[in-house]
Amino acid sequence: MSMGESASTASNNGASAGTANRFDEAHLDIHGIDTAVFTAGPAQAAEWVALLPRATLRIFAGAGHLLLDERADAVAAISEFLDLDRT
């Protein structure tokens, strides 16, 4: 996988059992996989996203806790998410 590729993208279109309806807004969860600060891995992040009815998870290789400084495509992912949410 090259440095410019996302390690993973997942989307959840339906709420998991027990999810409150108050989380009906679109949600983007981004993670740099190479962080020492956030010790939970991609599986834990996917579990969190599964609890939100309109959540998308983007995990980026080659970046850590300072994801937005380390990966321009992470910033682009946020811009794309915000553009999609307006439609």
C-alpha positions in Angstrom: 0.0 0.0 0.0 1.4 3.4 -0.9 1.6 6.3 1.5 -1.2 8.0 -0.5 -3.7 5.2 0.0 -6.2 4.9 2.8 -5.8 1.8 4.9 -9.5 1.4 5.3 -12.9 3.0 4.7 -16.1 1.7 6.3 -19.6 3.1 6.4 -22.6 2.4 8.6 -26.0 3.2 7.1 -28.1 1.7 10.0 -27.9 2.0 13.7 -26.8 -0.9 15.9 -29.0 -2.2 18.6 -29.2 0.2 21.5 -28.1 3.3 19.6 -30.0 6.4 20.6 -31.8 8.3 17.8 -30.0 11.5 18.9 -27.0 10.4 16.8 -28.7 10.9 13.4 -26.3 13.4 12.1 -23.6 12.4 9.6 -20.3 11.6 11.4 -16.8 11.2 10.0 -14.2 9.4 12.2 -10.6 9.6 10.9 -7.6 7.9 12.4 -3.9 7.7 11.6 -2.9 4.1 12.1 0.6 4.9 13.2 -0.1 6.8 16.4 1.3 6.1 19.8 -1.3 8.4 21.4 -4.5 6.5 20.3 -3.7 2.9 21.3 -7.0 1.3 20.2 -6.6 -0.2 16.7 -8.8 -0.1 13.6 -11.1 -2.8 15.0 -11.9 -0.7 18.0 -12.6 2.4 15.8 -14.8 0.2 13.6 -16.8 -0.8 16.7 -17.3 2.9 17.6 -18.5 3.8 14.1 -20.9 0.8 14.1 -22.7 2.5 17.0 -23.6 5.6 15.0 -26.3 5.4 12.4 -24.7 7.7 9.7 -21.0 7.2 10.4 -18.0 6.7 8.1 -14.6 5.6 9.2 -11.4 6.5 7.4 -8.1 5.0 8.6 -4.9 6.4 7.1 -1.6 4.5 7.0 1.6 6.4 7.3 0.2 9.0 9.8 -0.3 9.2 13.5 -1.9 11.6 16.0 -1.1 14.6 13.9 -3.0 13.2 11.0 -4.1 16.5 9.4 -0.5 17.7 9.3 0.8 14.4 8.0 -1.6 13.5 5.3 -3.1 15.9 2.8 -5.6 13.3 1.7 -7.1 13.2 5.3 -7.9 16.9 4.9 -9.4 16.1 1.5 -11.5 13.4 3.1 -12.9 15.9 5.5 -13.7 18.4 2.7 -15.4 15.6 0.7 -17.4 14.5 3.7 -18.6 18.1 4.4 -19.5 18.6 0.7 -21.5 15.3 0.7 -23.3 16.3 3.9 -24.7 19.4 2.3 -26.6 17.6 -0.5 
